[in-house]
Amino acid sequence: MAPEQELLFQILAAVAWADGRLSQAEIRLLLDQLVPEFAGQNREHQDQLWSELYDRLFAYYDLEALLAQDPPPQHREWLVRLSYLLIQAGQTPGETAIVPAEQRAYRRLVEWSKLSPAAVDQIEAAAQADVIFHQGQPLAALRAHIEQFFGRA
């Protein structure tokens, strides 16, 4: 995995863990989408990387320390959008509000991104539209964005 991809993975993991929990659906989504992109078509390498990333997903990642590494600017909008979708995907049925700890992590990411409030509103509206398009399934919307991003990488 390239250092840039590693940093993006860790930032997403830090945001996902901000509420102190990580659902099985979030884990499967992240790993099932990222592993083939990082490992290529070699099934043995995919299995090894899946196991490695699964273990690393449960490590502690300090969002502030990761953001201090200054991820590439071209990924700021992507990180904001995926973090927004990932937080929504982590909600249990019936939850109507984002957990305060996740909200703080997300807001910190938005602050770091230095995107204008209008740009953030546009990203959130587009992400929400994606969820609606995917029939209310934030995981499906997140999967589509991961595939789009790493399909270009």
N, C-alpha and C positions, 0 to 999 in steps of 0.2 A: 504494500500500500504506500502510495506516495505521501510524503510529509504533509502536503496540503490536504489530501483526503483524510489523513489521520486527524488533523486539527479540526476539520469539519465534523467528522464522526464524534470526536470528543465534545465539541460544543453542543451538538444535538443531544448527546447523552447527558450532559450537564443540565440542559434545559428540561429534558424529559424526567430527570430524577429530582428536579427542584421541589416537587411535592412529596418526595420521600417514597414514591412507589413507581413501579414500572410494570405495566400490564403485559400479559403474554402476547396480546395482539400487537403491542408496540414493539416488543422484542422480535417477534417473527417478521413483522413488516420491515424493520430496519435491517435485520440480518439477511432475510431472503432477497432483499433488493440490493444491498450493498455488496454482499459476498461475490455474486457472479461478476459484478463490475470490477472488483479488485482482483479476483483470482482467475478471470478468464474462463475458458471452457474445460480446463483440467479438473475433472471431478474429484480426484484425490486432493488436489490443492484447495478446491472449494470446501471440502469437508474439514480440512485442517484449519483453514481460515475461519470458517463458521464457528468452530469450537474456540479458536483463539479470540475472535471478536465477542463471542458470547461471554466468555470469561471477563474480557476487558470492559464489557458493557456494565458490569457490576462493580467496577472500580470507581473510586471517588474522583470526580473531575471538578476542579474549581473554575467556575465560569469566569471569574475576574482574571485569574491567571491565564486562562486560554485567550480571552479577549485582549490581554496585554501583549500577546504574541502577534497581534495585528494581522488577522486573516486577510487575504487579498480583497481589495475593495469590490472586485467584480462579483464576489460571493455574498455581499451584504444583503441585498434584496432576497436572494435565494435562502439565506439562513433565517431571515425574518419570516418569510413565508412558510418555510418548513417547520420552524419552531411554533408558529401559530397553529398549523395543522396538527403537529405532533401533540401539542397541549390539548387540542380538541379531541384527538383520538384517544388520549389517556383518560378522558372523563368516563365515569361509569354511567350507565343508563339512569336517567332521571336527574343528573346533575345539570344545573342551569348556569352555574357560574364557575369560572376558572378558580382553582384553589389559590389563595393569596400568595403562597410561596412561588407557585408557577407564574403567577401574574408578575411578581417582582422580577423573576429571572427573565421573563419575556420583555418586560419594560427596560431592564438593564441592557438586553441585547439590542433593543430598538434604539436606546440612547447611544450605545456604542456605534451603531450603524451610521449615525449622523444623517439619517434620511429625514426629509422634511415631514412634518405632520401630514401634509396632503399625500405624500408618497406612501407613508405607512397606512393611511386610511385606504388608499387605492390597493395596496398589497392585501390588506385584511379583507376588503370587499371582494377582491378577486379570489382569495382563498375561500371565503364564504360561498361565493358563487360556484367554486369547484366542488365544495361539499354538497351543495344542492344538486349540481350536475351529476355527482356520483351518488345520488339518491340518499343524501343525508349521511354518507359514510366518510368521515374524515380520514380513515385509514386508506380508503381507495384513492382519495384525493392526494394524500401524502405519497402513496406509492407512485402515482402518475408523475409527481414532481421529482421524486428521486430518480425515476427512470429517465425523465427529461434531462435532468442535470448530468447524471453520470453517463448518459448516452452521448453527451457532447464531450466528456472529459477524455 
